[in-house]
Amino acid sequence: MQVYKGLDIVTNKITHAEKQGVRHYLIGEIEPDSDFTAEDFCLKSIVYVENILKTQCVPIIVGGSNSYIEKLVEDPVFMFKYKYESCFIWIDVEQSVLNRRVDTRVDEMVNAGLMDEVRQIFMPDADYTKRIRRSIGVPEMASYLREEKNIDGDDESKKMILQASISSIKRNARTLICNQLDKIQRLIIEKMWSVHHIIATDVFTEDRKEVVDEAWRNTVLQPCLDIVKRFLKNDD
């Protein structure tokens, strides 16, 4: 969903500061009402990969939707795994910790203006199963916006319906996590992908920023850098 323009809060797009000067591709490039298929993702990704390689840099493909990454790597039409060597890194967090972070993140998104973003694109009769409108957070909040018009001045009822919509967002996000984890396991077991498994649970059980930063460097960043260095030296 991050390929589409707009809904920066709903789709949790990376900020300019977070990019730290690194060029990012396919973020906010596609018009919101355009169809964007897995095939489109593959075609654009291959063009970007080739351009990045010409500059002697390393392309990093990030998910997100690992079904799109599977399509890119496995589809014989695109010949990806015959042209390129790939290094797969899975940064994993224990599911109960992920679930708690989903709840916190959804609350933060609501406080940051998620409802106003959805309100800007809301149309009662729109199809919320396609394009950017199927982003988690949009169909659920659209249900609230439909009901909102029917409740005159009853703030308590509005609050209850809003809370139900927010709970639906959290529940659907947790379901997505389960599906993504199942897909990764299938890629490892059925597709025989050789995946480096980095367990980052300890990072996200800390509260103090300095402790979190140090845990991230030691548990995630440095091991990933070592993996990539070995990969680039063909020493694995």
Secondary structure, DSSP 8 states (H G I E B T S, - for coil): -TTBSS-TTTTT---HHHHTT----SSS-B-TTS---HHHHHHHHHHHHHHHHHTT-------S-HHHHHHHHH-TTTTHHHH----EEEEE--HHHHHHHHHHHHHHHHHHTHHHHHHHH--TTS-TTSGGGGSTTHHHHHHHHHHHTT--S-HHHHHHHHHHHHHHHHHHHHHHHHHHHHHHHHHHHTS---EEEEE-GGGGG--SHHHHHHHHIIIIIHHHHHHHHHHHTT--
